[in-house]
Amino acid sequence: MIAPIAAATAADLESCASEPIQIPGAIQPHGVLIAARATDHRVTHVSANFAASTGIPLKSAIGSPLASLIGPDPMAAVSGALASERYAPANVLTLTFPFQRDPDRNVVVHRHAGHIFLEFEPASVSHQGPLVARLHAIMAALREITSIAELCEHVTQAFRALTGYDRVMVYRFDAKGNGQIIAEDCRPEMEPYLNLRYPASDIPVQARRLYLKQRVRVIVDVGYRPVALLADDRGLDSEPLDMSYCGLRSVSALHVEYLQNMGVGATLAVSLVQDDHLWGMIVCHHLTPRSVPADVKALCDVLGQLVMLLIDKASEHEAIESFLYRQNALAAIKQSVERTASVSAGLIEASDALLGLVSATGAAIRLNGRVRSFGVTPPIEETEAVITQLQGIADDDVVMLESLEARFPQFATLASTASGALFLPILNNPGDAIVWFRPELPQTVVWAGDPNKAVQVEDGTNRLSPRKSFAAWRELLRGTSAPWTNGEAGAAQDLRRIVTVGLLHHAEARLMRLSKEEEEERLKAMAKIDRAKSLFFANVSHEFRTPLTLMLAPLGDALNDPSAPSLPPPQRQRIEVAHRNSLRLLRLVNTLLDFSEMETGHVAASFQPTDLATLTVDLAESFRPAVDRAGLSLDIDCSALRQRLYVDRDIWEKVVLNLLSNAFKFTFEGGISLHLRTDGPNTELTIRDTGVGIPSHEMSRLFERFHRIEGQRSRSFEGSGIGLALVHDLVRLHGGTIEASSEPNVGTVFTVRIPFRIAQISQSTGDE
């Protein structure tokens, strides 16, 4: 016996969020549906209009093999489509079936939840020209647009021309699920919906899940009467039929009522999906019933995905522009901090850059207990109170508040200058901090109806009914600033590193000015600063490495992606500068990490018997191309040693390359020579250059950590002051020594001696 699938009862509809919309037990009447088990292809469900539409009795359909019902040739085509299935709307077949009525039909096939679904609609095409040509024409108009707002405006025009609907809108959802219409194209006499907002309750959670699964949804006639699904009541398939991917799936009665309240006769919706989240939707409304040809539906699906890619591209473009702006602001602040007498003075001097860094209107700095402010800020007393309160919740992290008064009601009177606050604790001294302010931004948010009455409780029941009024409802938001972004929070953290290093450098400069009588205390303080630097650089190196790697990838893609439009020369130059400096910073981070590992004793040396002459020649030869390009000579003389030497190959590489790099950096004429020989109980490595030399008064501090020789001519201004200190410690790790001799304008000689007795170290590792 054939029985209808039970539809959802009133009890099931007690709330929108619990309505089982994926198992409605019915379809829209403009098509016919057949469902068969995926295992044996026996038909389990047909729509009640099957017999009237095809002329085949229902009793001949349910329980029969699918192939016998639709014919062998269509079955072969269906099987082929299922084998290559990507997404249901793309599997549109136009076939001739053994039906008594209308044998030529479009059929969409897909597989889901143990069933094969066939959805039949009358054969139709759009008659608007080849699909590929239409796609190319639309994409040609969209591909060069880099603004999300402009892109979405063009999308509404393109979709309206393609589909013929009366109104096309682009929705964008915020973090709370509320939607805003950010672009619209409609008939001139229609009331515009542009910029209206819709509460998240208009699209319940389970509906959002279906929009993620099925990117294209069509309602041909909002006033339709659902057609029930029929199944064999003998239990051929007793589970409710999951129709999540069915284009003919009957929609929620609540949704139909919602659309009728808006005066809509037909709809088409295309999901815009970003990283498995519903970014937005392209929604088409028509005042009267309207069908959509199969090829147009397929094209809408493809266009929706391409539009999302273009939105991602526009977002990346905007992100790169913001990144470059913030990098320039940070560079200006760093230069000012380094040039002025104190960090506070440097920040005040660079106040415009400091405010622009996070798009603030005012800021305050508290260093060593003193508060200084600039821009538009509350009075000093209130500013100090704000800093104290924010310090209590910061826990060393950046704090972003759009509404200061919502967290601290006592600051409600500050809304005109400090409605929003971004708080950055400075870690050198407890209590030190920077806080940025934004004023109240009174916003008139226009909702499509009162968002607090998105659904209404019907009299006498618990059933929720969609609101009937969509008249613009204005809500004035006060006490809230423009929101802070994650990019601004990241820029604040970058600034903290600049301030931290600046405080250390200024402290070091002050200590250098101490008199000789205070030398002992100065040395103690310097040691403390060195330890702080080591700890800071160790932490920063780890923090920098991952973001630097992540930053280099999109910059490299922006420069090298052959499929992307060519960048304008000024923008490309800025990206190249950012990419080159990021690579330089990554090299510095790796050097700092090596040094911090030496400082903390975490270097795990692996001493192995090594042909040191061959290894050293290979390392030196890697420098030859750079030396040749500079017009210098490179003399390599590595005599075979009397025995293999136990060294850590990676550490030896750092020693040789650091010394060669140092020689190359300060040599402009002549050349560099490298010699390796046996000297009694030692192996002796000598690297000699004809460079600028080292002043005699600097020789005693040559291997001090963080020490740099100021005013020295070199090929670049790079240098952290730890390269030679690192070499010194790595040589000592091998039980060796390093010494240097130099004469200004003549050159410098570095001599490294490693004793052969280092072989004894290998006994602990089992090498002998």
Stockholm file with secondary structure:
# STOCKHOLM 1.0

chainA/1-768         MIAPIAAATAADLESCASEPIQIPGAIQPHGVLIAARATDHRVTHVSANFAASTGIPLKSAIGSPLASLIGPDPMAAVSGALASERYAPANVLTLTFPFQRDPDRNVVVHRHAGHIFLEFEPASVSHQGPLVARLHAIMAALREITSIAELCEHVTQAFRALTGYDRVMVYRFDAKGNGQIIAEDCRPEMEPYLNLRYPASDIPVQARRLYLKQRVRVIVDVGYRPVALLADDRGLDSEPLDMSYCGLRSVSALHVEYLQNMGVGATLAVSLVQDDHLWGMIVCHHLTPRSVPADVKALCDVLGQLVMLLIDKASEHEAIESFLYRQNALAAIKQSVERTASVSAGLIEASDALLGLVSATGAAIRLNGRVRSFGVTPPIEETEAVITQLQGIADDDVVMLESLEARFPQFATLASTASGALFLPILNNPGDAIVWFRPELPQTVVWAGDPNKAVQVEDGTNRLSPRKSFAAWRELLRGTSAPWTNGEAGAAQDLRRIVTVGLLHHAEARLMRLSKEEEEERLKAMAKIDRAKSLFFANVSHEFRTPLTLMLAPLGDALNDPSAPSLPPPQRQRIEVAHRNSLRLLRLVNTLLDFSEMETGHVAASFQPTDLATLTVDLAESFRPAVDRAGLSLDIDCSALRQRLYVDRDIWEKVVLNLLSNAFKFTFEGGISLHLRTDGPNTELTIRDTGVGIPSHEMSRLFERFHRIEGQRSRSFEGSGIGLALVHDLVRLHGGTIEASSEPNVGTVFTVRIPFRIAQISQSTGDE
#=GR chainA/1-768 SS CEEECCCCCGGGGSSGGGCCTTCCSEECTTSEEEEEETTTCBEEEEETTHHHHHSCCGGGTTTSBHHHHHCHHHHHHHHHHHHTCSCGGGCEEEEECSCSSCCEEEEEEEEETTEEEEEEEECCCCCSSCHHHHHHHHHHHHTTCCCHHHHHHHHHHHHHHHHCCSEEEEEEECTTSCEEEEEEEECTTSCCCTTCEECGGGSCHHHHHHHHHCSEEEESCTTCCCEEEEEETTTTTCSCCCCTTCTTBCCCHHHHHHHHHHTCCEEEEEEEEETTEEEEEEEEEESSCCCCCHHHHHHHHHHHHHHHHHHHHHHHHHHHHHHHHHHHHHHHHHHHHHHSSSHHHHHHHTHHHHHHHTTCSEEEEEETTEEEEEESCCCHHHHHHHHHHHHHHHTTSCEEESCHHHHCGGGGGGHHHHSEEEEEECSSSTTCEEEEEECCCCEEEEEESCGGGSEEECTTSCCEEECSCCSEEEEEECSCCCCCCHHHHHHHHHHHHHHHHHHHHHHHHHHHTSCGGGHHHHHHHHHHHHHHHHHHHHHHHHHHHHHHHHHHHHHHHHHHCTTSCCCCHHHHHHHHHHHHHHHHHHHHHHHHHHHHHHHHTCCCCCCEEECHHHHHHHHHHTTHHHHHHTTCEEEEEECCCSSCEEECHHHHHHHHHHHHHHHHHTCCSSEEEEEEEEETTEEEEEEEECSSCCCGGGGGGTTSTTCCCTTCCCSCSCCCSCHHHHHHHHHHHTTCEEEEEEETTTEEEEEEEEEGGGGGGGGGGTCC
#=GC SS_cons         CEEECCCCCGGGGSSGGGCCTTCCSEECTTSEEEEEETTTCBEEEEETTHHHHHSCCGGGTTTSBHHHHHCHHHHHHHHHHHHTCSCGGGCEEEEECSCSSCCEEEEEEEEETTEEEEEEEECCCCCSSCHHHHHHHHHHHHTTCCCHHHHHHHHHHHHHHHHCCSEEEEEEECTTSCEEEEEEEECTTSCCCTTCEECGGGSCHHHHHHHHHCSEEEESCTTCCCEEEEEETTTTTCSCCCCTTCTTBCCCHHHHHHHHHHTCCEEEEEEEEETTEEEEEEEEEESSCCCCCHHHHHHHHHHHHHHHHHHHHHHHHHHHHHHHHHHHHHHHHHHHHHHSSSHHHHHHHTHHHHHHHTTCSEEEEEETTEEEEEESCCCHHHHHHHHHHHHHHHTTSCEEESCHHHHCGGGGGGHHHHSEEEEEECSSSTTCEEEEEECCCCEEEEEESCGGGSEEECTTSCCEEECSCCSEEEEEECSCCCCCCHHHHHHHHHHHHHHHHHHHHHHHHHHHTSCGGGHHHHHHHHHHHHHHHHHHHHHHHHHHHHHHHHHHHHHHHHHHCTTSCCCCHHHHHHHHHHHHHHHHHHHHHHHHHHHHHHHHTCCCCCCEEECHHHHHHHHHHTTHHHHHHTTCEEEEEECCCSSCEEECHHHHHHHHHHHHHHHHHTCCSSEEEEEEEEETTEEEEEEEECSSCCCGGGGGGTTSTTCCCTTCCCSCSCCCSCHHHHHHHHHHHTTCEEEEEEETTTEEEEEEEEEGGGGGGGGGGTCC
//
